[in-house]
Amino acid sequence: MQTPPYKPPKELQDILDQQATQRKRTAQLPKRNWIQRNPRAFQLTFITGSLLVLFSRPLYDIFFETSFAAPDSVVFEKRHK
């Protein structure tokens, strides 16, 4: 003996049919900030910026060193006997 398939009442079936035709909305997620969306880019940017600040003086000295004029060389005079 086989059990008959379940049939919901007419009112419930009408509600189910109406909901099936309506568009379902997806969940609205909160907007994430740039750091959460791009963690790798944030890490690279932050580390690069920090290292540039940390080594700014040596980098400046290497690439933009102003050449100072050499002081006048000491002139040795011969002693006269």
C-alpha positions, 0 to 999 in steps of 0.5 A: 500500500502506497501513501498518497502524495501530500497536497497542501490546502488550497489557501496555502497552495495559492500563497506558495504559487504567489511567492514562487512568481515573486522575485527573491531578494538576496541578502544585502551585505554591508559594504566592506572598506578598501582594506578588507577588500584588498588585504594584499595590496594594503600590506604591500602599500603599508610596508613599502610606505613604512620602509620608505619613511624609515630609510628616507635619510639614507635613500636621500643621501644615496640619490640626492647627495649634494656634492660639497666643494672640496676645501682648498688643498693645503699648499706646502711650501718648500723651506728655503735653506 
